[in-house]
């Protein structure tokens, strides 16, 4: 409990320092309904609370793609609503299909190009929104993904400030559980427990049966 508390406080203190240093008062974050973005959203919310800023200053985006399941989509929406952040939804499928057409890629070929196009489209959106709104893109990727290369170069490996980059995946799960038990109210706790029970997947390939 003591260590999880210290780690969560380090994450919020770091993000707060970066926002104060840059003079920005908005956070831009992609919320997938998975563990990493869930922890990053909870860190962002606590940070804005500490800064005395409204949680509506968190511009939270759900960006469903080819592999997004109902479970993660619904959990993302429920969590954003419960956290009282500004919710925006952008379907990335039309943009990805246009890009496949532009580069001559068959969308029925589910290779590394098919997967990475989605990650890059999402971060193009987040970066451009941050420029437009004067916000800071909060990165969600964890240490395990970065160490193993399990992220998309020029995609989700980039951000303006990453709050999970020194936290391995196993610890991300423990921290989300700690937040559920010690920080969240009862409504948010139930959503966090549903997210913890969801199988870990990047959801970049259309789901099979």
C-alpha positions in Angstrom: 0.0 0.0 0.0 2.8 2.4 0.9 4.7 1.7 -2.3 1.7 2.0 -4.5 0.8 5.3 -2.8 4.3 6.6 -3.4 4.4 5.6 -7.1 1.0 7.1 -7.8 2.1 10.3 -6.0 5.3 10.4 -8.1 3.2 10.1 -11.3 0.8 12.9 -10.3 3.7 15.1 -9.1 5.6 14.7 -12.3 2.6 15.5 -14.5 1.7 18.5 -12.4 5.3 19.8 -12.6 5.3 19.4 -16.4 1.9 21.2 -16.8 3.0 24.0 -14.6 6.3 24.4 -16.4 4.7 24.5 -19.8 1.9 26.8 -18.7 -0.8 24.4 -20.0 -4.0 23.6 -18.2 -5.5 20.9 -20.4 -4.6 17.2 -20.7 -5.3 15.3 -23.9 -5.5 11.5 -23.6 -6.7 8.5 -25.5 -8.8 6.1 -23.4 -9.2 2.6 -24.8 -10.7 0.8 -21.8 -7.4 -1.0 -21.2 -5.1 -0.9 -18.2 -2.5 1.6 -19.3 -4.9 4.3 -20.4 -7.0 3.7 -17.3 -4.1 4.4 -15.0 -3.0 7.4 -17.1 -6.6 8.8 -16.8 -6.7 8.3 -13.1 -3.3 10.0 -12.7 -4.5 12.9 -14.9 -7.7 13.4 -12.9 -5.8 13.4 -9.6 -3.3 15.9 -11.0 -5.9 18.3 -12.1 -7.6 18.0 -8.7 -4.3 18.9 -7.1 -3.9 21.9 -9.4 -7.4 23.1 -8.6 -8.5 22.7 -12.3 -11.8 21.2 -13.4 -11.7 17.6 -14.7 -13.5 18.9 -17.9 -10.0 20.2 -18.8 -9.1 16.5 -19.5 -10.0 16.0 -23.2 -10.5 12.2 -23.3 -10.8 10.5 -26.6 -12.1 7.1 -27.4 -11.0 6.1 -31.0 -12.6 2.8 -31.9 -10.9 0.9 -34.7 -11.0 -2.5 -36.5 -10.4 -4.5 -33.4 -12.2 -2.6 -30.7 -14.5 -4.8 -28.7 -17.8 -3.8 -27.1 -16.3 -4.6 -23.7 -13.4 -2.2 -23.9 -15.4 0.5 -25.7 -18.2 0.4 -23.0 -15.7 0.4 -20.2 -13.9 3.4 -21.7 -17.2 5.3 -22.0 -18.4 4.4 -18.5 -15.0 5.4 -17.0 -14.9 8.7 -18.8 -18.4 9.6 -17.8 -17.8 8.6 -14.2 -14.7 10.7 -14.0 -16.6 13.7 -15.4 -14.0 14.5 -18.1 -14.7 16.0 -21.6 -15.6 13.0 -23.8 -14.9 12.9 -27.5 -15.3 10.0 -29.9 -13.6 9.7 -33.2 -14.0 6.5 -35.4 -10.6 6.0 -37.0 -11.8 3.4 -39.5 -12.7 5.8 -42.4 -9.3 7.6 -42.0 -7.4 4.2 -41.9 -9.3 2.9 -45.0 -8.4 6.1 -46.8 -4.8 5.7 -45.8 -4.7 2.1 -47.0 -6.0 3.3 -50.3 -3.4 6.0 -50.5 -0.5 3.7 -49.8 -1.9 0.7 -51.8 -2.4 -1.6 -48.9 -5.0 -4.3 -49.0 -7.2 -3.9 -45.8 -7.8 -7.7 -45.8 -4.1 -8.2 -45.1 -3.8 -8.0 -41.3 -0.1 -7.5 -41.1 2.2 -5.0 -39.2 1.2 -2.2 -41.5 -2.5 -2.9 -40.8 -1.9 -2.7 -37.1 0.5 0.3 -37.0 -1.7 2.5 -39.2 -4.3 2.5 -36.5 -1.9 3.4 -33.7 -0.4 6.2 -35.8 -3.8 7.6 -36.8 -4.8 7.8 -33.1 -1.7 9.7 -32.1 -2.0 12.1 -35.1 -5.4 12.9 -33.7 -4.2 13.4 -30.1 -1.2 15.6 -31.2 -3.3 17.8 -33.5 -6.0 18.2 -30.9 -3.4 19.2 -28.3 -2.0 21.9 -30.7 -5.5 23.1 -31.4 -6.7 23.2 -27.8 -3.5 24.2 -26.1 -3.2 20.9 -24.2 -0.6 18.3 -23.3 -0.8 14.8 -24.7 -0.5 12.4 -21.8 1.2 9.2 -22.8 -0.2 5.9 -21.6 2.4 3.3 -22.7 4.2 1.3 -20.0 7.8 0.2 -19.4 7.2 -3.4 -20.6 5.9 -2.2 -24.0 8.8 0.2 -24.4 11.4 -2.3 -23.3 10.1 -5.1 -25.6 9.2 -2.8 -28.6 5.5 -3.7 -28.1 4.4 -0.3 -29.3 4.2 1.6 -32.6 7.1 3.8 -33.5 5.8 7.3 -34.4 2.5 6.1 -32.8 1.8 5.2 -29.2 5.4 5.4 -28.1 5.2 9.2 -28.4 3.6 11.7 -26.2 4.2 15.1 -24.7 4.6 13.6 -21.2 4.3 9.9 -20.4 3.1 9.0 -16.9 3.5 5.2 -17.2 6.9 4.9 -18.9 8.7 3.6 -15.8 5.9 1.3 -14.7 6.0 -2.3 -15.9 2.7 -3.9 -17.1 2.4 -6.1 -13.9 2.7 -3.0 -11.7 0.2 -1.1 -13.9 -2.4 -3.8 -13.0 -1.5 -3.6 -9.3 -1.7 0.2 -9.3 -5.1 0.2 -11.0 -6.3 -2.2 -8.3 -4.8 0.1 -5.6 -6.5 3.1 -7.1 -9.8 1.1 -7.1 -9.4 0.3 -3.4 -8.0 3.6 -2.1 -8.8 6.5 -4.4 -11.9 5.8 -6.5 -15.5 6.1 -5.3 -17.7 3.1 -5.4 -19.0 3.7 -8.9 -15.6 4.2 -10.4 -14.3 1.2 -8.4 -16.8 -1.1 -10.1 -15.7 0.1 -13.6 -12.0 -0.3 -12.7 -12.6 -3.9 -11.5 -14.3 -4.7 -14.9 -11.3 -3.3 -16.7 -9.0 -5.4 -14.5 -10.9 -8.5 -15.5 -10.6 -7.7 -19.3 -8.0 -9.8 -21.2 -5.0 -7.7 -22.2 -4.9 -7.1 -25.9 -3.9 -4.2 -28.2 -7.2 -4.9 -30.2 -5.7 -4.0 -33.6 -7.0 -7.1 -35.4 -10.7 -7.8 -35.9 -11.9 -10.2 -33.2 -12.8 -13.7 -34.1 -15.5 -15.8 -32.5 
